[in-house]
Amino acid sequence: MSDPKRSAGLTRSVAALIGGLAAASALAAGHLVAGLTDPRFSPLIVVGNAAIDLTPQPVKSFAIDVFGAADKLALLIGMALVILVVAVVGGVLSRRRRLPGMLMIALFGVVGTSAAVGLGPTALIAPVVTTVAGGGVFGWLHSTAGRRGETSEETEPARSGPDRRRFLGSAATVAVGAGAAGLGGRHLVERDNVRASRLAVERALSVRPVESSKIPAGADFHEVGTPTFLTPNEEFHRIDTAFTVPRVTVEGWRLRVHGMVDRELNLSFDDLLRRRRIARTITMSCVSNPVGGDYVSTATFEGVPIRDVLLEAGVRSGADQVFSTSTDGFTAGTPVDVLTDPGRDALLAVGMNGRPLPAQHGFPVRMVTPGLYGFVSATKWLTGLELTTWDGETYWEKRGWAERAPVKTQSRIDSPAGFARVPAGTTTVAGTSWAQTTGIRRVQVRLDGGPWQDARLSTEVNLDTWRMWRTELDLSPGRHTLECRATDKSGYTQTPKRADVVPDGATGWHSVSVTAE
C-alpha cells in the first residue's frame, strides 16, 4: 500500500506556490477571526507585540531612528516577508512528503499561540484558526497537485490539459478566498465609523466653542528654517505602541475613574463635554527623541481639565499615582500632584488645533500633560483612570524605563542641516528649544569650539511651549562644527554629557557639521 501522506514529487514552482498560499490563507483567516472577535488579537499584531517585548532596547532605538513613525509598519512588512519565505521553503521541502510543510504550519501555530498566552481566552482563537486554515489548505493543495499531475518529470510524466487546469483552478480559488478573508478582516477591523464620530464631535465642539489664546507675531523663525510655531495635525509626531490605530467611536466610549476615590465615575463622551472645557497651547516631546531629533511638536489642545474630574471623584489620602489605560492595553503612571496642580492644566483632550483629535492621535479622548514625557502622561484612546500608589508598574516601567520622567531642557539646530554646503561669509543659524513648565531664558551658539554667543529668541507664547532662536555666524571657507545649548528660567544650562534616551530622555549638546564654500 502506498503512503497516503506521500505523493509523487511536485515541481519546485508548484510546491513553492502551495507553501505561499497556505501561509497567506492562514494569516487571512486569523485576521478575519480577529475582526470578528477583537482586532488587537490579529496574529501578526500579537506576534509583533511579543517580538517588540523581546527585542533589545538598542535595536528598538535603531528601528525608531531609521523608520520613525513607520517602525511598526516596517516590522509587520518584515514579518510577512519572513513568513512568506519560510512558507515557500517549507513548500519546496515538501515536494515528495507533506510532513515538512505540515511541521512548518504547526511551528507558525506554536509561535502565534505562545504570543497570545496570557492575553485572555479570546486571544487564542485566531492562532488556532490560523493553524487549522493553513494546514487544511496546504494538505488539500498538496494532495490535489500530486493527484492531478503537477509532478516533476523525474518521478512521473506530467499529465496535461484538464488536470493542470483543475489544479490551477484550485490554487486560484484559495488565492481568491484568502484575499476575501483578508479584506473582510480589514473591513471588520475598521467597521466603526470614526469619520462620522469625528464629524459629530466637530459639531458638538462648535456649539459651545472655547476661545484659545492668539499666537503672537514673531513666535517662530520659519522663514530661516525653524518649524512653524503650531505643528499641523498631519505633521505632529506620532510615537505609540499601537500596531494599528484603534478606531473608537464616541457612542461606544466610556471613561472609568476608579480606585482610591470617594466616588467612582463612569463618563460617556457627552458627560465629558458637559464639563468645563479650556484650550491650551502645549509642546509635547517624546522620551525617544535623540539629541537633535524631531519627535517634538506643538498644538493647541482643547479639553476638560483632569484636575476637575479627579476632584469630582474625590482623591483619597495615600493615592499618589494615576494609572491611565488605553483601549489597546497601554498603561501609564502620572503623579497625582501633577494632574491636580491648578497651574499645570493637564487635559482630557478632545480637540487639536481647532479640530477633533485625529484617530492616530487618540480620538476621541487622550491625556495631555505639560512638562512630562508622553510615556508617563499622554495616554491615547483613554478608557480608564485608576487612583493608586506607585507600587503598580506601567507598560514602559516593565521594560526598563523610568517611573517619573519630567521633560528635559533641550535645544537643536534646524538650519543649516548637518553636512550642508553653505556660502562662505555671514550665515544664519536657526533652531528650536524647549523647557516645558519652566520656559527658555537663553540659547547660545558657538563655532568650532570657540566662545558662546547669545542667539535671538522668538516671542514667548507661554512656559509650556517651545521657543525658536536665530543668530548669524561668519564662516570662512572650509568645514565647521556648530553647537547649541539652552538655559531655562530656573538657571539650568544643558549638560554637554551625552546620555541615551533610556531610561528618562537624552541629554547633550546638539551639533552639526557644515562646509562653507
Secondary structure, DSSP 4 states (H G I P E B T S, - for coil): ---TTB-SPBPHHHHHHHHHHHHHHHHHHHHHHHHHH-GGG-HHHHHHHHHHHHS-HHHHHHHHHHHGGGHHHHHHHHHHHHHHHHHHHHHHHTSSBSHHHHHHHHHHHHHHHHHHTTS-GGGGHHHHHHHHHHHHHHHHHHHHHHHTT-B-TTTSPPP-THHHHHHHHHHHHHHHHHHHHHHHHHHHHT-S-HHHHHHHHHHHHHHS----PPPPTTS--GGGTPPPSSPPGGGS----S-SS-----TTT-EEEEEESBSS-EEEEHHHHHTS--EEEEEEEE-TTPPTT---EEEEEEEEEEHHHHHHHH-BPTT--EEEEEETTS-EEEEEHHHHT-TTT--EEEEEETTEEPPGGGTTT-EEE-TTB-GGGT--SSEEEEEEE-TTS--TTGGGT--S--BPPPEEEEEESPTT-EE-SEEEEEEEEEE-TTT-EEEEEEEETT---EEPEEPPP--TTS-EEEEEEEEE-SEEEEEEEEEEETTS-B--S--B-STTT--BS-EEEEEEE-
